């Protein structure tokens, strides 16, 4: 064994060996219990960042551990390759999205292999490959047949100068991120999936995900947003039109004094047409269309509105109510119409005060409320007033009574509303999976024939100016014949699918990536799915996970699978954080652009730099660490070790160079220890006898070995607390350094081999390269094929002490206690002793004295 630890040599050696032997290749084996471990696959940006390293190291440890425990482990990797980032990068780097993507996949694959991750690369998938997306096109056709996919007009973020649709994240303060011009809401025909058909089922099963973090479950529930209430119809004055609202507070309907419609509501311009308000309304709608219309976005704007010129009638009070269009009303919630009750809703209250609208109290708390003197809305419970026949009733009871009244008189009905809206999957982008539909002047919208799949995205097309999609301009792609009437002038759908579609079923494709008869091999999916442990960032807690749950239900209803939930357990790892460094002249600096030491200075201008707070690593603030630099300086094992040792996986990890150095020193300690002892332990068998055969000092080591095994096993199996597992191994290594080679004996040498083997086996999921090298030096086959060590129960039995009990100086009983029992525990055991209780016989105890864990003296 070499005297010096050389991670670059060792790691490249074993990575080649593992790849040549295809040691991580796995196949279905019904005789073995399966374990499917999956990390969320990355977008191929070109470089893995330290967040990737942490995420994939966590997964790799679990995969290796489960393999050593005898499971048949599926641990695949692939690429979420379509989408807007590739287009943006292609524009910035003057290249093609396809070339950018495929080159990056090659680069990142190499980087992941250099980290020593145990992926079965034979199962690698890239979602931009036609052999992958042809099957989601196939499923789209099946969903269209069943009415699960449909087309309708919907509002999108539209940049007029760029002539393109923008995602929400591309809109910065209401401006296009590319050209800096205002973005507006525009109505376009879009394709949708009916996810709302599954809203209730998705919600109910949130409570049947015991392996998911409570935070994620709560976020999913909130996004689905079930509300139980009533749908109420308000007749428009002098018209046959009706405005339909949804409310959860039908008990307050007598307090409704005005109506607010979302600016996008189809009735807004219809109601104002021909009135004196028409121009004001049109200008208002146009101006609001430039604002962020998300539920989060509207909170940043002052509440404002415009009278439409129309009135509606309150169906219960008969009150004439002005109809406004207001920026706080959203089409994405309820019906897009708000029955405004200013006395009992703060948003309505603010609006009423601003525009001088009436406030009527209809729910009274214990004290009287004066509408004119109110400074805020009262949203609590109370007794109904100003509410006709419902006066005097508790408002909580009036909810049902008013719902009955509405239904009896056909003015409304009980209903359930969800915040969740159907999933809009259309993207007016180039780099995505084509939607397999055709537009024919004679036949309308027609699905393509299954025999024509896949509809292949032309990868030789260049993006147009401003990043616009070239697909509508490519006659060889867009022009086609109608499958129904054979008209040669039909045109393909040139929208592409949302990339969340690809990531909503990739985990099933991993089960049989080379299957050509369908989306996946049913037998393979039956064996491997659902995923036993899914790992990824909490930023995907809503959309990706929700869409995956929905898509799985669709596949189940199609008869393709038998399960509802795709992921049994979920771990959302914390962020990787680092302090920022800021120069007065050059702004944020990368860590190596500033000097080290107490007074750090900018290397470019020699000015003193400001050290900012520790926050999430980001390219914009340059507080990032390049994993490649770490690999060159320390190696993959050190990088992996630090990522796991510095923090529990669910918490944020604060990056610091000293911690990395510490991890490197620890691996060097292990190497030196093994190098010194290797000539003596290599020829002998590891100790396998009873503990009683050992002298006291060796017996302590024997116990420590098995205590460490059970501690590390528990930390990985039960909690994924790799930091405390590593700490336990460090304690064992420290103990081993207390033994000298010069004082060795046959028994100590044999036991030392057992201890070294245990250290290496327990660390092998964390630091596989150094573990494989030392394991090989011991004369063993690959450690990947080794079994996880099992503790000996005898080693965990604590030494017992005999304690005698005296009552008033006379011996009355004896019992055994663990050597580490404290005085309080010994006292309690003495008082619980059956003989002692008989002697005391209810008499008051004056004093209890515990003496050196040998004697308990009770005075009565």
N, C-alpha and C positions, 0 to 999 in steps of 0.2 A: 504493500500500500504506500502510495506517495506520501512524503512527509507534509507537503503543502497542499492546501485546498485550492483548487483551480476550477472555479465554476464554469468558465467558458469552455474548457476542454471537456469536462464531465458532461455538461448539459448537451453540447452538440453531439457527443458520442452516443448518449442514450436516446436522444431524440431520433437519430438516424436508425438506431437499433429497433426502437419501438415501431417506427414507420415501416422499416423493411419487413418486420415480423407481423405487421398488421395486428398488433397485440390488442388494439381497442375495437377491432371488428366484432360485431355482435349479430346474432341471428335469433329468430324466434325459437324458443325451447319450452313447450308446454310442461315439461317435467320440472322446470325450475320456476321459482317465484320471481316475477319480473319486478323491476323498479325503473320507472321512466323519470329521469332527471333532465330538466330543460331550463336553460336560461333564455330570456327574450333575445331573439336574434338581432344583430346590429344592422344599421344602415351602413353600407360600404363607403365610408367617408374618405378612406385612404390611409388613416392611421388609427390604431386603437389608442384610447386615452386611458388614464389611470382608473377612471370609473369602470370601463370595460374590464380592466385587469381585476379589480376587486370583485365585480359581479361574477365573472367567470371562474375566479379562484374559489369563491364560496361554493359554486356549483360543482367544481371539479373535486373538491374535498369530499363532498357528500357522495358523488358518483364513485370515487375510489373506495371510500369507506364501505358503501353498500356492496360493491363488488367483492371486497375482502370478507364481507359478512355472508357471502354465498349467493347474493341476488344476481339475476341476469339483468344487467344494467344497460339501458338505452340512454346514450348521452350524445346527441347529434348537434350539428352546427350548420347554419346556412346564412342567407343574406336577404334582408328586407330591401330589395334592390330598386324598386320603382319609386317614383315620387319627385316632388318639387326640388329637394336639395341637389339632386343630380343635374337638373336643368340650371339651377342657379350657379353651380360649380362649373358647368360647361360654358356658360356665358362668361364667367369671371376668368376662366382659363383658356378660352377660345378653342374649345374642343367639343366633341360630341358626347351627349349623355351616355350613350352605350359604351363608347371607348373609356370614358371616365369611370363608369361603373365596373366594367370588367377588369380594367387595370387595378382599380382599388381592391377588388375582391382578391386578386392574386397577391397583392401586397399585404392585405390584412390576414389572409390565410397563413402566410409565412410568419407573420408576427404572432399569431395565436399558437402556431406550432412551436415557436421559440419559447413560449411560456410553459410548454409541457402539458397542455390540457389534453385530457383523455377522450377526445372526440373520435367517433367513428366517421372518418371523412368520406367513406364510401356512401354515406347517406346525405352528403351535402346537397343543398338545394339553393337555387337563386330564383326569386320570384319573377324576375324579368325574362326568364327562359320560357319560350312557347310551350314546352312540354309541361310546365307548371301551370301557367295561367289558362291553358286550354280548358282545364277542368273547372275553373271558376266560371269561365264562359259557359261551359256545359250546365253548371248548376244555375247560372243566371237564366238560361232558357227554361229550365225546369221550374224555377221560381216564377217566371213570367207566365208559364202555362197555368200555374195554380193561383195566379193573382197576387203572389207575394212580391213581385216587382212591377212597378208601374211608373208612368211618366206624368208629370204635372208642372205647372209654372211655379217658380219659387224665387225668392229674392236672394241675390248673391252680391258680394263685394265686386264692384266693377270700376276698372280704371279706363277712362275714355282715351287718354293719349296712347296707352299701351294696348288698348283694345283687347283686354284680357280680364279674366276672373282672378281674384286674389283670395287666398286663404286668410282666415282671421289674423294669423300671425304675420302676414305680409302687410297688414295695415298698421301703420305707425302714426299714432295721434291723428287719425283720420286721413293720412296721406299714403300714397303708394310708396312702398319701400324702394322701388326702382327709379321712378321719375320725380318723386316728390310732389306730384299733383294730387288734388283732392280725389278721394274714393267715394263713390256713391252706391246706394242700393239700386239694383236693377233686377227686373223680373225676367227670368230665363226659364225655358223648359228644361227640367232636370229629371233624372231617374232616381227612384226611391225604392228602398226595401221596407216592407211593412213590419218593422221591429215592434211597433205599438201593439200588434196582435199578441205579442208575447210579454207585454209589460207586466201584467199581474203575475205570471209564472216566474219571470225573472226576479220580481220583488220577493215573492214567497220563498224562493229558493236561496235568497240572500241569507236567510236564517238557517239554511242547511249546508253552510260552508264553514264547518268548525275549524278547518285548517287554514282559514284566511284571517289576516289581521282585522281587528274590530274597526280600525280607521278606514280601511278599504271598503269593508262591507257598508259602513255608514255613508261613505261617498257614493257608492252605487245606489243605495236606497234613496239618497237625496236627489241623485240625477234622474232616477225613474220618477220620483216625486208623486206618489199617489195622494190624491185629495178627494175626499168624499163630500159631496155637496149637492147642489141643485142647478139645473139648467132652467133659466127663466127667459120668457119672451116679452120684450117691450115693443109695443106697436108704435110705429113712426106716425106722427100726427099728419093727417091729410094724405095718407099713403097706405098702400096695401103691404108695404115692407115691414119687416119686424127685425129688431136687433136682439140677437140671442147672446146671453151672458152665462158664464159659469161662476158660481160663488160658493164658498164654504160657509158663508154667513148669511143664509137666507133669513135668519132671525132679525137682521137689520134692514130688511127691504123697505120698511116704512120710513127709514132715514135716508134713503137714496134721493139725492136732490139734483144730480146731473149725471150724464153718461159720458164716458171717455172711450174713444176708438183709437186703436193703433194707427199711425199714419199710413201703414201698408194695408189697412183693412179695405176690402173692396167697396164698402159702402161709403167711405169718406168722400170721394169725389162725386159719387152718385148723389149724395145728400146735398152737397154744396153747389152742384151744377145749377146755374141759372139764378143763384141767390147773390146778394150783395157781398157775401163772404167768399165767393168762388176764387177770386184772385188771391186773397189772403191765405186761404186753405192750400191752394196749389203751391204758393211760395213757401209756406210752412212745411208741407210734405217734401218739397224738393230740398229744403235746408236740412231737415231731419234725416233725409236719406244719406247725407254726408257724414252723419254721426255713427259712432259704434253702436249697433243695435243689439248687442248681446246683453243678457241680463246683468252681467257684471259691468258692462260699459255704460249703461244708462244711469248707474249710480253716481257717475262722475259729472253728470250734467244737471243743471238746474231744471226743476220741473216746470214745463211750460206747455201751452196749448192754444188752440184757436177754435172759436165757435164756428160750427159748420153751417149755421143758418137753419138747422132743422131742430125739431123737438120730438121727444118720445113721451109716452105715457106710462107712468108707474102702474103696473097691473093690479097692485093691491091698494095703494093709497089714492090712485087716480091723479096724482100730481103730474103737472106738465114739467118735463125735465129737459133742459138744453143739452144738445149733443155736441161735445167737443171732440177734436182730435188732439191727443196729448202724447208727448214724447216718452212718458213713462209706461204707456200701454204697449204691450208686445203681442205680435201675432203668434209668437212661440209659446204662449201660455194661455190656457183656457180657449176662448173663442176669439181673442183679440179685442174684446169689448169689456169694459169695466163698469159695473154698477157702482157708482161712487157714493160712499157714505161717509162724509167728512167728520161726523161726530165720533166715529168708531174705527177709523183707519187713518194713520198719520199722514200717509202720502196724499190721500184725498183731502185731509184737513189743510195741509200746506197749500194745495192747489186751490181750494175754496177760499182761503184767506187772500191769496194772491189775486184772484179774479172776482172777489166780492160775491161769492155764491152762498146760498143758505146752508146753515148747519142745524140739523134737527136731531136731538137726543132721543133715542128709542130704547136704549138699555141703561137703566139707572142703577148705580151702585148704592151703597148705604146712604151716602150724602147726595143732595141735589146737585145737578150740573146745570150751569147757566151757559147756554151756547155762545152768548156774546162775550162772556168772560173767560171761556176756555182758552188755554194756551197750548194745549195738545189734545190729541184724540184719546178717548177712553176705549181701550180694546179688551177690557176684562168682562167678567160675567156680572149679571145683575137681574133686575126685574124689568119686564117689558112695559114701556110707556109710549104714548103717542102712536100706538099700533093697533087701533081698532079693537076687534074682538079678542085680541091676544094680550091686551093690557092686563097687568098683574101676574102674568105667567113668568116663571123663570125662563130666561132666554135659552138655556140649555135644553129645556123641554119644548120651547117654541120652535126649535130647529126642525123637529119631527112634525109638529102640528102644522107649521107653515108649508112644509113639503107636501103633507097630505092635502092641504087646501089647494096648492098649485096643481096637483095632479087631478084632484076631483073636478076642478074647473078648467082643466086643459090649458092652464097658463104656463105650465112648466112640468118638470119631472125630476125625480131623484137621479143622480148620475155620478159617475166616478170620472175624474179627469187625471191625466198623467202629465207631468212635466216633460217626460220623454216624448220626442217627436220622431216620425219616421226618418230613417237613415238616408240622407241624400248622398248618393254615391257618384254622381256625375262630376267630372273634373274636366274643364276646358283646357286640358294640358296635353302635351305630347307624350311624355315619358310615363306611360301607364298601360294597363291592359285594355285593349279595345272592347267596347260594349258590343255584343254580337246581335245588333239589331239593324234593320234596313228601313229606309223611308221611301215609300212609293207613292207617287201622286194619285194612282188609281186605288191602291189597296190600303194606304195608310202605313202604319207601323207594322212591320212583318219580322218575325224572328228568322235568323239565318238557319239553314239546315244544319243538323248535327254533323252531317258528313263533311261540311265545309270547315269544321273546327280543326285547329285553332285559327281564329282570325288574327293573323300575325301582324304585329306592329312593325312597320318598315323602319329598320334601324339605320338606313342610309339617308334618311331625311334630315335636313338641317332646320334648327329653330328659326323662326322668322324674327324680324326686328321687334325688340321689346320682349323677347322670350315667348312670343305667341306660337301656338301649335301650328305646325305645317299641314296637319292631317286634312283639314277641309280643302286645302289647295292642291292636294295630290290626287289627280284624276285616277292614277293607277291603283290608288287605295280607295278613294271615296266613291268613284263610279262603279256600279255593279248592276247586275240584273236582279229583278224581284223574284224571290223563290216561289211566289204565288202566281203571278201573271206573266213572268218572264220578260217584263218590260226592261229594256237595256238602259233606261234613263234613271233607274233607282239610285239612291245614294246611301252609303253606309253611315251609321251613327259615328260621328267623329269625336264625341266625348270619350274619355277613358275613365276607368273605375278608380275610386278612392283607394289609396294604398292600404287602408285598414281592411279592405276585402282580402287582400293577399295574406295579411297577418292574422286573419280570423280562422284560418284552417291549416296553416303550415305545419303545426304540431301533429296533425293527422297524416300529412304527406310523408313526414319523416319515417313513419312506420313501414312504408313500402315505396321509397322514392323512385324506383324503376318500374313500378306497376303501370301497364299501358292500357288496361281494360276499364279503368275508371279513376276516380279521384284518389282511391287507395284500395289496397287489398283488404276485403272485409275480415279475413282471418287474422291478418297482421294487426289490424286495428282492434279487433276483439281481444287479442293477446296483450297489446301494449297499452292501450288507452283505458282510462284517462291518465293524464300526466300525474305522477305521484307527487312531484315537487316542482313548482314553477318559481323562478327567481327573476326579479326585475325591479326597475325603479317605480316609485310610488306615483311618478308623473303619468304612468299608464294605468292608474287605478280605475279610471272611468272608461274612456272610450275603447281602448284596445281590449280590455278584459270584458267589458259589457258586450261589445260586438262579437267577441269570441264565444261568449256564452249564448248569444242569440244564434249565431251561425251553427253552433253545435245542435241547437234545438231544431233548426231547419233541416239539418242532415238527418236528425232522428225522425222527424215527421216524414221525410222522404224515404224512410226505411233503410237508410244506408248504415246507421249505427244504432246502438241500443241504449246509450247513456245520455244524460242531459247535461251534465257539468263536465267541462274539459279538464279542469285543474282541481285536484283533491286538496293539495296544500299550496299555499302561496307565501313567499317571503319577499318583502319589499326592502331591499338594502338601503342603507343611508347614503348620503352624499359624501363625496370626498372634498374636503375643504382645505384651504391654505390662505395665509395672510397675503394681502396685496402689497405691492411696492410701487410708489408713485413719485415721479420726478417732476419738479415744477415746470421744466421745459419740455420734456419728452413724454409726459403723461405716464400711463401705467407701463411698468417694465416687466419683462420676463425675469424669473429668479436669477439667471446667470448674467443679467445686464446690470446688476448692482454688486458692489463689493460686499464681502462678508465682514463680520465683526460687530462691535457695539454701535459704531457710527457708520452706517452704510451709505455709500455714495454711488451716484450714477456713473457708470464706466464711460459714458459718452461725453458728459460735460463736467464731471467731478462735483456736481452739486449734491448737497445732502438730500436724501430721499425720505419720504414719509412712509412708515410702515403702517398699513391699514389693518382693519379688523380681519379676523379669519372668516372667510365666506366660501361658498361653493366655487370650485374651480370653474373658470370660464375663459374662453379665448379672448373675449372682449377686454377682460381685466388682466389678462396675461398671467394670472396666478396658477399656472398649469405646470405639470411635471411630465416630461416626455418619457414614457416607459422604455423607449429604446436607449436613452441615456442610462437609466437604471440597469438595464440588462447588460450594457457594456461595462459598467463600473462594478456591479454587485452580482449580477446573474439573476435568473428567473426565480430560483428558490428563495433568495433573500427578499425579492420583491413580493412574492406570494406570502412569505412568512410575516412580513410587516403588515401587509393588507389585512391579515387575519388577527394578528396579535394586538394591533393598536386600538381596536374597538370591537364590540359585538356587532354582528352584521346589520342589525336593524337600525343602528345609530350612525350618525355622521362620523367620518374618520378625519381627524385633523392631521394633515401631512406635516412631518418634520424630519429633517435629514438625520437628526440624532437617533430617532427611532429606527431608521433604516440601517444606520451604522450598528446599532445595538443588535438588530436581527442578524446582520452579517457576522458580528463577533460571536454570537451564539452558535451559528453553524460552524465557525472555525473552532470553537471549543469542542464541539462534538467530533469534528474531524481529528483534532489533536488527540483527544481521548482514545478514539478508535485506533489511530496510528500507533500510539504507544502500546496498547494492549493487544493489537491484532496478532503479532507473532505467537502470543501465548494462548489466545482464545480460539484462533482458527482451527488448531488440531483437535480441540476437545468438544464434547457434546454439551449442549446447554443443560443446566441443572434441571432435573425433572423429579427429584425425590421429595420426601416429606420435609416440612419445615423443621421438625424435631431433630433431624439429622445435622442441623447447622448449629454452629456456636452463636452466642448472643448477638455479636455485631453483624454477622451474616444473616441472622434471622431478621434483624431490623431491615436489612436491604431487601430480603425476600418479601417482607411485608410491604415495603415501599413500592416494589415492582408491581405488586398486585393491587395496591391502593391506587396507583397511577393508572393502571389498566381500567379499573372500574370508573375512576373519575373522568378520564378522557372519553370513554365509551358513553357515559351518561351525558357529558357536555355536548357531544356531537349528536347523539341519538335523540335526546329530549329537547335540546334548546338551541342547537347550532351556536353555542358559545365557544367558538374556537379559541378565543383569547385565553379563557381560563383553562382550556384543555392544553394549550401550549405552555401555559404557566406551570401546570402540573408536571409536564415532561421536563421543564427547566429545573424543577425541584429535584427530580430524580437524577438528572445530570449532575447537579451540584453535589448530591450525595455520593455519586460515583467518583467524583474528584477527591473524596476523602479516603479512597483506597489507593495504596501504593503497589506498583508492580513488584517492588523489591520484597514486599511482605506477602506475596501471593502464596497460596496453597492450592492443592488440587480442587478442594471444595470452593475456594473463593474464585479461582479461575473459571470453573464451570458455571458458578452463579453469575460471575461478571459477564460471561457470554450471554446468559439468559437476560441480564439487565440491558446489555447493548442491543440485543435483538429486539427487546421490548421497545426501547427508545426509537429504534429505526422503524419498526412496524407502526408505532403510533404516530410518527412524524411523516410516514410515507405519503399519505394523502395530501399533506401540506407542502412538503418539500420532496417531490418524487425523484429528482435527479440524484441528489446526494444520498438519499435512502437507497436507491438502486445500486449506486456505486459501492457503498459500504456492504450492502447485502450480498453483492457479488463477491466482494473480497472475503466474506465469511464462507464462501463456497456454495452459495444457494442459487437456485434458478430465480427468474424474475420475481421481484417483490410484488409486482402487480397480481401475480397468481397466488401469492401467499394468503393465508387466512388471518383474520383479525385475532389478536391474542385474547385468551379467555382467562379471567381471574380465578384464583383458587379461593374458595370460601374460607378455608382454614386460616388464610393469611389475614382475613378481615376480622377474625374473632379477637376482641379486645381482652387484654389481661384482666383477671378478676381479683378483687381483694375481699378478704373476710372481715366483716364488721360485727362487733358484739354490742348488745344493747343492755344497759343497766337501768333499773328503775329504783330510785332512792338507794343507789350503791350496790344493788344485788343483780347478778346476771339473770336475765329473763329470756333472751333470744339471740340468734345469730342469723346473718344473711350475707350473700355475696353481691358485690357491686362492681361495675366497670371501673378500671383504674383511673379513668378521666372524669368520673362522676364528681360534681361539686358538692359542697356542704349542704346546700338547700335540697338537692336531690336525695342525699343520704338521709337527711332529717325526715323528709317526706316518706321515704321507704320504711324507716323505723316506725313512724306513726301509723303506717298502713299495715304493719306486720300483725298477723292475727293474734299471736300470743301477747304482744304488747297491748293490743286493744282490750283484751280480756283483763289484763292486770290493771290497766288504767280505769276501766269500767265507768267512764263518764266523769271521773274526778277532774277538777281543774288542774291544768299543767302550769306549774310555777316557773319552770326553767328547762331549757334544752341546750346541751353542750355537745358539739361534735369535735372529737379529738383526733386530728391527723388521719382521718379516713380509716380509723381503727376502732373507735369507740363512740357510742352515742349514750350520753348520760341524761336521763329524764328525771326531773324532780317533780313530785306531785304532792 
